[in-house]
Amino acid sequence: MNKIEHIGIAVKDLTTSNELFSKLLNTSPYKNETVANEGVTTSFFKIGESKIELLEATHSESPIAKFIEKKGEGIHHIAYEVSDIYAEIQRLKAEGFIVLNEIPKKGADNKLVIFLHPKSTNGVLIELCQEMN
Ligand code: ZN
């Protein structure tokens, strides 16, 4: 794995949180994007070589809506950048990690993504992402 690419934070209201994080980080989001198949609208802030991703649910059945219902707003996942997502899937499966989607899907910010079940990673949802060309 190359680096922590971003940290995902579940928020109730993206407009309010965009203002909050703009003040906190002293920069504006460089991208807002809805990922319809994930039921989320996201915004991204860049800090050095890492990013913060804010995630708001687009409907009540969205995984983000369910997360907030259970745990409230807060850190939702940590995303690691990888160079070969297919090789990483095989490696992590062999190590016993639970891969939630074995076929990478198109996530926000022009990335191929997979997720590891928090049950196999000390309670933290892990995203692996690889830049799409
Ligand atoms: Zn993410």
Backbone and ligand atoms as CSV (ligand in chain L), in Angstrom:
chain,resi,resn,atom,element,x,y,z
A,1,MET,N,N,0.848,-1.194,0.000
A,1,MET,CA,C,0.000,0.000,0.000
A,1,MET,C,C,0.880,1.238,0.000
A,2,ASN,N,N,0.450,2.250,-0.718
A,2,ASN,CA,C,1.316,3.400,-0.959
A,2,ASN,C,C,1.222,4.487,0.104
A,3,LYS,N,N,0.000,4.808,0.488
A,3,LYS,CA,C,-0.196,5.882,1.476
A,3,LYS,C,C,-1.658,5.899,1.878
A,4,ILE,N,N,-1.975,6.669,2.926
A,4,ILE,CA,C,-3.380,6.935,3.222
A,4,ILE,C,C,-3.847,7.957,2.185
A,5,GLU,N,N,-4.786,7.540,1.352
A,5,GLU,CA,C,-5.247,8.416,0.276
A,5,GLU,C,C,-6.238,9.431,0.820
A,6,HIS,N,N,-7.184,8.936,1.609
A,6,HIS,CA,C,-8.121,9.855,2.263
A,6,HIS,C,C,-8.769,9.207,3.477
A,7,ILE,N,N,-9.394,10.052,4.278
A,7,ILE,CA,C,-10.218,9.584,5.389
A,7,ILE,C,C,-11.639,10.021,5.092
A,8,GLY,N,N,-12.565,9.074,5.169
A,8,GLY,CA,C,-13.970,9.357,4.878
A,8,GLY,C,C,-14.727,9.665,6.158
A,9,ILE,N,N,-15.484,10.749,6.147
A,9,ILE,CA,C,-16.242,11.175,7.323
A,9,ILE,C,C,-17.717,11.269,6.957
A,10,ALA,N,N,-18.550,10.554,7.691
A,10,ALA,CA,C,-19.997,10.574,7.444
A,10,ALA,C,C,-20.597,11.824,8.080
A,11,VAL,N,N,-21.363,12.572,7.299
A,11,VAL,CA,C,-21.987,13.804,7.811
A,11,VAL,C,C,-23.478,13.800,7.467
A,12,LYS,N,N,-24.246,14.527,8.270
A,12,LYS,CA,C,-25.691,14.592,8.033
A,12,LYS,C,C,-26.026,15.582,6.931
A,13,ASP,N,N,-25.306,16.681,6.916
A,13,ASP,CA,C,-25.636,17.752,5.977
A,13,ASP,C,C,-24.359,18.267,5.330
A,14,LEU,N,N,-24.202,17.965,4.052
A,14,LEU,CA,C,-22.954,18.263,3.358
A,14,LEU,C,C,-22.694,19.766,3.244
A,15,THR,N,N,-23.756,20.532,3.036
A,15,THR,CA,C,-23.584,21.989,2.897
A,15,THR,C,C,-22.999,22.578,4.176
A,16,THR,N,N,-23.600,22.184,5.306
A,16,THR,CA,C,-23.122,22.671,6.608
A,16,THR,C,C,-21.692,22.202,6.864
A,17,SER,N,N,-21.428,20.933,6.568
A,17,SER,CA,C,-20.103,20.376,6.846
A,17,SER,C,C,-19.047,20.908,5.889
A,18,ASN,N,N,-19.434,21.210,4.655
A,18,ASN,CA,C,-18.485,21.843,3.732
A,18,ASN,C,C,-18.015,23.182,4.293
A,19,GLU,N,N,-18.957,23.931,4.883
A,19,GLU,CA,C,-18.589,25.227,5.474
A,19,GLU,C,C,-17.680,25.014,6.673
A,20,LEU,N,N,-18.036,24.026,7.508
A,20,LEU,CA,C,-17.248,23.743,8.708
A,20,LEU,C,C,-15.819,23.335,8.347
A,21,PHE,N,N,-15.701,22.401,7.398
A,21,PHE,CA,C,-14.364,21.916,7.042
A,21,PHE,C,C,-13.572,22.946,6.239
A,22,SER,N,N,-14.265,23.819,5.523
A,22,SER,CA,C,-13.562,24.913,4.837
A,22,SER,C,C,-12.895,25.825,5.855
A,23,LYS,N,N,-13.612,26.081,6.967
A,23,LYS,CA,C,-13.033,26.906,8.034
A,23,LYS,C,C,-11.900,26.154,8.725
A,24,LEU,N,N,-12.159,24.886,9.036
A,24,LEU,CA,C,-11.173,24.082,9.764
A,24,LEU,C,C,-9.874,23.962,8.979
A,25,LEU,N,N,-9.981,23.635,7.694
A,25,LEU,CA,C,-8.792,23.333,6.890
A,25,LEU,C,C,-8.283,24.548,6.143
A,26,ASN,N,N,-9.075,25.625,6.192
A,26,ASN,CA,C,-8.720,26.875,5.516
A,26,ASN,C,C,-8.542,26.679,4.007
A,27,THR,N,N,-9.394,25.846,3.439
A,27,THR,CA,C,-9.403,25.645,1.993
A,27,THR,C,C,-10.794,25.152,1.597
A,28,SER,N,N,-11.159,25.343,0.334
A,28,SER,CA,C,-12.483,24.911,-0.128
A,28,SER,C,C,-12.393,23.519,-0.723
A,29,PRO,N,N,-13.521,22.794,-0.740
A,29,PRO,CA,C,-13.500,21.484,-1.397
A,29,PRO,C,C,-13.164,21.651,-2.883
A,30,TYR,N,N,-12.355,20.724,-3.416
A,30,TYR,CA,C,-11.997,20.848,-4.835
A,30,TYR,C,C,-12.942,20.054,-5.710
A,31,LYS,N,N,-13.810,19.268,-5.068
A,31,LYS,CA,C,-14.701,18.447,-5.870
A,31,LYS,C,C,-15.937,18.073,-5.073
A,32,ASN,N,N,-17.105,18.121,-5.729
A,32,ASN,CA,C,-18.342,17.570,-5.173
A,32,ASN,C,C,-18.854,16.567,-6.181
A,33,GLU,N,N,-19.254,15.409,-5.687
A,33,GLU,CA,C,-19.638,14.355,-6.617
A,33,GLU,C,C,-20.655,13.427,-5.982
A,34,THR,N,N,-21.709,13.115,-6.742
A,34,THR,CA,C,-22.675,12.116,-6.275
A,34,THR,C,C,-22.328,10.779,-6.901
A,35,VAL,N,N,-22.240,9.744,-6.050
A,35,VAL,CA,C,-22.044,8.379,-6.551
A,35,VAL,C,C,-23.370,7.662,-6.317
A,36,ALA,N,N,-24.196,7.629,-7.384
A,36,ALA,CA,C,-25.583,7.178,-7.249
A,36,ALA,C,C,-25.659,5.742,-6.744
A,37,ASN,N,N,-24.798,4.854,-7.270
A,37,ASN,CA,C,-24.903,3.439,-6.892
A,37,ASN,C,C,-24.474,3.187,-5.443
A,38,GLU,N,N,-23.798,4.163,-4.827
A,38,GLU,CA,C,-23.420,4.030,-3.417
A,38,GLU,C,C,-24.362,4.807,-2.497
A,39,GLY,N,N,-25.259,5.590,-3.101
A,39,GLY,CA,C,-26.190,6.375,-2.290
A,39,GLY,C,C,-25.526,7.488,-1.504
A,40,VAL,N,N,-24.474,8.083,-2.092
A,40,VAL,CA,C,-23.766,9.153,-1.387
A,40,VAL,C,C,-23.472,10.358,-2.284
A,41,THR,N,N,-23.450,11.511,-1.632
A,41,THR,CA,C,-22.849,12.680,-2.248
A,41,THR,C,C,-21.604,12.992,-1.440
A,42,THR,N,N,-20.506,13.240,-2.155
A,42,THR,CA,C,-19.226,13.422,-1.481
A,42,THR,C,C,-18.642,14.800,-1.795
A,43,SER,N,N,-17.787,15.255,-0.916
A,43,SER,CA,C,-16.940,16.387,-1.279
A,43,SER,C,C,-15.536,16.087,-0.773
A,44,PHE,N,N,-14.553,16.595,-1.504
A,44,PHE,CA,C,-13.152,16.289,-1.205
A,44,PHE,C,C,-12.364,17.555,-0.914
A,45,PHE,N,N,-11.564,17.472,0.140
A,45,PHE,CA,C,-10.621,18.532,0.501
A,45,PHE,C,C,-9.223,17.946,0.384
A,46,LYS,N,N,-8.311,18.744,-0.122
A,46,LYS,CA,C,-6.936,18.285,-0.237
A,46,LYS,C,C,-6.084,18.948,0.831
A,47,ILE,N,N,-5.325,18.113,1.573
A,47,ILE,CA,C,-4.381,18.645,2.566
A,47,ILE,C,C,-3.065,17.940,2.302
A,48,GLY,N,N,-2.115,18.660,1.760
A,48,GLY,CA,C,-0.860,18.013,1.391
A,48,GLY,C,C,-1.143,16.902,0.406
A,49,GLU,N,N,-0.627,15.698,0.711
A,49,GLU,CA,C,-0.862,14.602,-0.229
A,49,GLU,C,C,-2.041,13.723,0.195
A,50,SER,N,N,-2.718,14.099,1.272
A,50,SER,CA,C,-3.891,13.340,1.708
A,50,SER,C,C,-5.158,14.152,1.470
A,51,LYS,N,N,-6.287,13.488,1.626
A,51,LYS,CA,C,-7.573,14.130,1.393
A,51,LYS,C,C,-8.550,13.774,2.502
A,52,ILE,N,N,-9.522,14.634,2.658
A,52,ILE,CA,C,-10.670,14.342,3.508
A,52,ILE,C,C,-11.878,14.232,2.590
A,53,GLU,N,N,-12.619,13.150,2.740
A,53,GLU,CA,C,-13.841,12.943,1.965
A,53,GLU,C,C,-15.027,13.054,2.916
A,54,LEU,N,N,-15.923,13.993,2.651
A,54,LEU,CA,C,-17.159,14.068,3.428
A,54,LEU,C,C,-18.233,13.313,2.664
A,55,LEU,N,N,-19.014,12.518,3.380
A,55,LEU,CA,C,-20.046,11.708,2.731
A,55,LEU,C,C,-21.416,11.992,3.344
A,56,GLU,N,N,-22.356,12.340,2.479
A,56,GLU,CA,C,-23.739,12.545,2.912
A,56,GLU,C,C,-24.620,11.535,2.173
A,57,ALA,N,N,-25.581,10.948,2.890
A,57,ALA,CA,C,-26.498,9.980,2.272
A,57,ALA,C,C,-27.433,10.687,1.288
A,58,THR,N,N,-27.732,10.000,0.174
A,58,THR,CA,C,-28.707,10.577,-0.763
A,58,THR,C,C,-30.114,10.037,-0.497
A,59,HIS,N,N,-30.215,8.967,0.279
A,59,HIS,CA,C,-31.539,8.428,0.640
A,59,HIS,C,C,-31.417,7.623,1.936
A,60,SER,N,N,-32.544,7.285,2.537
A,60,SER,CA,C,-32.547,6.714,3.889
A,60,SER,C,C,-32.001,5.285,3.936
A,61,GLU,N,N,-31.920,4.608,2.789
A,61,GLU,CA,C,-31.371,3.247,2.757
A,61,GLU,C,C,-29.873,3.234,2.441
A,62,SER,N,N,-29.310,4.397,2.230
A,62,SER,CA,C,-27.880,4.512,1.930
A,62,SER,C,C,-27.045,3.970,3.097
A,63,PRO,N,N,-25.917,3.305,2.797
A,63,PRO,CA,C,-25.038,2.839,3.884
A,63,PRO,C,C,-24.620,3.972,4.821
A,64,ILE,N,N,-24.507,5.173,4.295
A,64,ILE,CA,C,-24.123,6.317,5.139
A,64,ILE,C,C,-25.258,6.682,6.102
A,65,ALA,N,N,-26.502,6.624,5.607
A,65,ALA,CA,C,-27.653,6.900,6.487
A,65,ALA,C,C,-27.693,5.881,7.616
A,66,LYS,N,N,-27.437,4.620,7.265
A,66,LYS,CA,C,-27.476,3.565,8.285
A,66,LYS,C,C,-26.338,3.716,9.285
A,67,PHE,N,N,-25.175,4.094,8.786
A,67,PHE,CA,C,-24.015,4.314,9.653
A,67,PHE,C,C,-24.325,5.415,10.669
A,68,ILE,N,N,-24.877,6.540,10.190
A,68,ILE,CA,C,-25.160,7.676,11.075
A,68,ILE,C,C,-26.248,7.317,12.085
A,69,GLU,N,N,-27.221,6.549,11.624
A,69,GLU,CA,C,-28.278,6.084,12.527
A,69,GLU,C,C,-27.675,5.299,13.697
A,70,LYS,N,N,-26.724,4.425,13.384
A,70,LYS,CA,C,-26.126,3.561,14.393
A,70,LYS,C,C,-25.092,4.275,15.247
A,71,LYS,N,N,-24.208,5.025,14.595
A,71,LYS,CA,C,-23.031,5.537,15.304
A,71,LYS,C,C,-22.954,7.053,15.376
A,72,GLY,N,N,-23.828,7.740,14.654
A,72,GLY,CA,C,-23.737,9.195,14.592
A,72,GLY,C,C,-22.699,9.616,13.564
A,73,GLU,N,N,-22.524,10.922,13.410
A,73,GLU,CA,C,-21.542,11.426,12.456
A,73,GLU,C,C,-20.135,11.056,12.925
A,74,GLY,N,N,-19.213,10.964,11.984
A,74,GLY,CA,C,-17.832,10.700,12.386
A,74,GLY,C,C,-17.068,9.932,11.332
A,75,ILE,N,N,-15.887,9.464,11.727
A,75,ILE,CA,C,-15.021,8.760,10.777
A,75,ILE,C,C,-15.705,7.485,10.299
A,76,HIS,N,N,-15.799,7.347,9.003
A,76,HIS,CA,C,-16.516,6.225,8.381
A,76,HIS,C,C,-15.553,5.195,7.806
A,77,HIS,N,N,-14.487,5.645,7.156
A,77,HIS,CA,C,-13.506,4.700,6.623
A,77,HIS,C,C,-12.144,5.357,6.427
A,78,ILE,N,N,-11.135,4.505,6.314
A,78,ILE,CA,C,-9.785,4.960,5.950
A,78,ILE,C,C,-9.470,4.327,4.601
A,79,ALA,N,N,-9.011,5.142,3.675
A,79,ALA,CA,C,-8.732,4.652,2.320
A,79,ALA,C,C,-7.234,4.659,2.059
A,80,TYR,N,N,-6.733,3.504,1.609
A,80,TYR,CA,C,-5.331,3.365,1.244
A,80,TYR,C,C,-5.206,3.312,-0.260
A,81,GLU,N,N,-4.225,4.008,-0.774
A,81,GLU,CA,C,-3.947,3.948,-2.207
A,81,GLU,C,C,-3.076,2.734,-2.501
A,82,VAL,N,N,-3.454,1.989,-3.542
A,82,VAL,CA,C,-2.647,0.843,-3.966
A,82,VAL,C,C,-2.332,0.989,-5.455
A,83,SER,N,N,-1.287,0.278,-5.892
A,83,SER,CA,C,-0.887,0.356,-7.300
A,83,SER,C,C,-1.568,-0.723,-8.132
A,84,ASP,N,N,-1.872,-1.863,-7.490
A,84,ASP,CA,C,-2.504,-2.964,-8.214
A,84,ASP,C,C,-3.606,-3.557,-7.348
A,85,ILE,N,N,-4.795,-3.017,-7.530
A,85,ILE,CA,C,-5.912,-3.374,-6.647
A,85,ILE,C,C,-6.261,-4.860,-6.765
A,86,TYR,N,N,-6.084,-5.423,-7.973
A,86,TYR,CA,C,-6.424,-6.842,-8.164
A,86,TYR,C,C,-5.460,-7.747,-7.391
A,87,ALA,N,N,-4.189,-7.412,-7.418
A,87,ALA,CA,C,-3.197,-8.170,-6.663
A,87,ALA,C,C,-3.438,-8.029,-5.161
A,88,GLU,N,N,-3.831,-6.825,-4.722
A,88,GLU,CA,C,-4.089,-6.599,-3.293
A,88,GLU,C,C,-5.290,-7.414,-2.819
A,89,ILE,N,N,-6.322,-7.515,-3.657
A,89,ILE,CA,C,-7.499,-8.318,-3.296
A,89,ILE,C,C,-7.068,-9.757,-3.025
A,90,GLN,N,N,-6.260,-10.307,-3.924
A,90,GLN,CA,C,-5.803,-11.693,-3.754
A,90,GLN,C,C,-4.942,-11.834,-2.510
A,91,ARG,N,N,-4.028,-10.879,-2.311
A,91,ARG,CA,C,-3.131,-10.930,-1.161
A,91,ARG,C,C,-3.922,-10.881,0.145
A,92,LEU,N,N,-4.886,-9.944,0.228
A,92,LEU,CA,C,-5.629,-9.752,1.479
A,92,LEU,C,C,-6.578,-10.915,1.755
A,93,LYS,N,N,-7.164,-11.454,0.699
A,93,LYS,CA,C,-8.017,-12.642,0.872
A,93,LYS,C,C,-7.195,-13.796,1.430
A,94,ALA,N,N,-5.992,-13.975,0.874
A,94,ALA,CA,C,-5.122,-15.056,1.330
A,94,ALA,C,C,-4.727,-14.854,2.796
A,95,GLU,N,N,-4.674,-13.587,3.227
A,95,GLU,CA,C,-4.338,-13.286,4.627
A,95,GLU,C,C,-5.551,-13.411,5.544
A,96,GLY,N,N,-6.718,-13.689,4.957
A,96,GLY,CA,C,-7.901,-13.909,5.787
A,96,GLY,C,C,-8.823,-12.709,5.970
A,97,PHE,N,N,-8.554,-11.624,5.275
A,97,PHE,CA,C,-9.427,-10.458,5.386
A,97,PHE,C,C,-10.701,-10.676,4.560
A,98,ILE,N,N,-11.789,-10.072,5.018
A,98,ILE,CA,C,-13.065,-10.221,4.315
A,98,ILE,C,C,-13.220,-9.067,3.329
A,99,VAL,N,N,-13.132,-9.407,2.044
A,99,VAL,CA,C,-13.283,-8.400,0.991
A,99,VAL,C,C,-14.775,-8.282,0.666
A,100,LEU,N,N,-15.309,-7.073,0.784
A,100,LEU,CA,C,-16.760,-6.897,0.602
A,100,LEU,C,C,-17.177,-6.962,-0.861
A,101,ASN,N,N,-16.373,-6.438,-1.744
A,101,ASN,CA,C,-16.676,-6.558,-3.182
A,101,ASN,C,C,-15.408,-6.985,-3.904
A,102,GLU,N,N,-15.422,-8.193,-4.405
A,102,GLU,CA,C,-14.194,-8.727,-5.002
A,102,GLU,C,C,-13.926,-8.163,-6.384
A,103,ILE,N,N,-14.972,-7.609,-6.978
A,103,ILE,CA,C,-14.767,-6.917,-8.253
A,103,ILE,C,C,-14.762,-5.424,-7.950
A,104,PRO,N,N,-13.617,-4.767,-8.188
A,104,PRO,CA,C,-13.537,-3.335,-7.870
A,104,PRO,C,C,-14.638,-2.556,-8.582
A,105,LYS,N,N,-15.181,-1.564,-7.891
A,105,LYS,CA,C,-16.211,-0.738,-8.525
A,105,LYS,C,C,-15.729,0.696,-8.633
A,106,LYS,N,N,-16.421,1.440,-9.460
A,106,LYS,CA,C,-16.044,2.827,-9.675
A,106,LYS,C,C,-16.554,3.659,-8.506
A,107,GLY,N,N,-15.620,4.234,-7.747
A,107,GLY,CA,C,-15.990,5.087,-6.620
A,107,GLY,C,C,-15.864,6.547,-6.995
A,108,ALA,N,N,-15.908,7.400,-5.990
A,108,ALA,CA,C,-15.767,8.837,-6.224
A,108,ALA,C,C,-14.331,9.159,-6.630
A,109,ASP,N,N,-14.134,10.331,-7.198
A,109,ASP,CA,C,-12.805,10.881,-7.457
A,109,ASP,C,C,-11.997,10.026,-8.442
A,110,ASN,N,N,-12.714,9.435,-9.414
A,110,ASN,CA,C,-12.052,8.693,-10.487
A,110,ASN,C,C,-11.190,7.529,-9.983
A,111,LYS,N,N,-11.764,6.754,-9.063
A,111,LYS,CA,C,-11.015,5.648,-8.468
A,111,LYS,C,C,-11.751,4.323,-8.641
A,112,LEU,N,N,-10.971,3.265,-8.730
A,112,LEU,CA,C,-11.494,1.915,-8.551
A,112,LEU,C,C,-11.374,1.607,-7.070
A,113,VAL,N,N,-12.433,1.072,-6.473
A,113,VAL,CA,C,-12.405,0.869,-5.024
A,113,VAL,C,C,-12.919,-0.508,-4.627
A,114,ILE,N,N,-12.385,-0.998,-3.523
A,114,ILE,CA,C,-12.962,-2.151,-2.830
A,114,ILE,C,C,-12.965,-1.818,-1.333
A,115,PHE,N,N,-13.771,-2.567,-0.598
A,115,PHE,CA,C,-13.845,-2.361,0.843
A,115,PHE,C,C,-13.575,-3.674,1.573
A,116,LEU,N,N,-12.960,-3.550,2.747
A,116,LEU,CA,C,-12.753,-4.703,3.631
A,116,LEU,C,C,-13.723,-4.594,4.800
A,117,HIS,N,N,-14.318,-5.711,5.165
A,117,HIS,CA,C,-15.293,-5.700,6.257
A,117,HIS,C,C,-14.616,-5.321,7.575
A,118,PRO,N,N,-15.230,-4.379,8.324
A,118,PRO,CA,C,-14.637,-3.935,9.593
A,118,PRO,C,C,-14.465,-5.076,10.599
A,119,LYS,N,N,-15.266,-6.112,10.441
A,119,LYS,CA,C,-15.153,-7.274,11.325
A,119,LYS,C,C,-13.746,-7.882,11.261
A,120,SER,N,N,-13.107,-7.758,10.090
A,120,SER,CA,C,-11.782,-8.359,9.933
A,120,SER,C,C,-10.651,-7.346,10.119
A,121,THR,N,N,-11.003,-6.092,10.453
A,121,THR,CA,C,-9.968,-5.045,10.547
A,121,THR,C,C,-10.139,-4.185,11.806
A,122,ASN,N,N,-10.362,-4.858,12.931
A,122,ASN,CA,C,-10.482,-4.157,14.222
A,122,ASN,C,C,-11.538,-3.049,14.233
A,123,GLY,N,N,-12.631,-3.287,13.495
A,123,GLY,CA,C,-13.749,-2.346,13.575
A,123,GLY,C,C,-13.661,-1.153,12.651
A,124,VAL,N,N,-12.619,-1.093,11.820
A,124,VAL,CA,C,-12.469,0.050,10.917
A,124,VAL,C,C,-12.761,-0.382,9.477
A,125,LEU,N,N,-13.722,0.265,8.844
A,125,LEU,CA,C,-13.982,-0.001,7.440
A,125,LEU,C,C,-12.784,0.490,6.624
A,126,ILE,N,N,-12.226,-0.408,5.812
A,126,ILE,CA,C,-11.043,-0.070,5.021
A,126,ILE,C,C,-11.413,-0.022,3.548
A,127,GLU,N,N,-10.992,1.042,2.886
A,127,GLU,CA,C,-11.162,1.160,1.436
A,127,GLU,C,C,-9.777,1.059,0.805
A,128,LEU,N,N,-9.692,0.309,-0.283
A,128,LEU,CA,C,-8.482,0.348,-1.111
A,128,LEU,C,C,-8.865,1.068,-2.388
A,129,CYS,N,N,-8.043,1.957,-2.857
A,129,CYS,CA,C,-8.385,2.655,-4.090
A,129,CYS,C,C,-7.183,2.773,-5.009
A,130,GLN,N,N,-7.509,2.759,-6.259
A,130,GLN,CA,C,-6.497,2.886,-7.303
A,130,GLN,C,C,-7.020,3.860,-8.346
A,131,GLU,N,N,-6.182,4.788,-8.713
A,131,GLU,CA,C,-6.540,5.798,-9.712
A,131,GLU,C,C,-6.888,5.109,-11.041
A,132,MET,N,N,-8.000,5.532,-11.650
A,132,MET,CA,C,-8.342,4.998,-12.978
A,132,MET,C,C,-7.671,5.862,-14.043
A,133,ASN,N,N,-7.222,5.210,-15.089
A,133,ASN,CA,C,-6.566,5.979,-16.160
A,133,ASN,C,C,-7.586,6.514,-17.157
L,1,ZN,ZN,ZN,-13.564,6.898,0.402
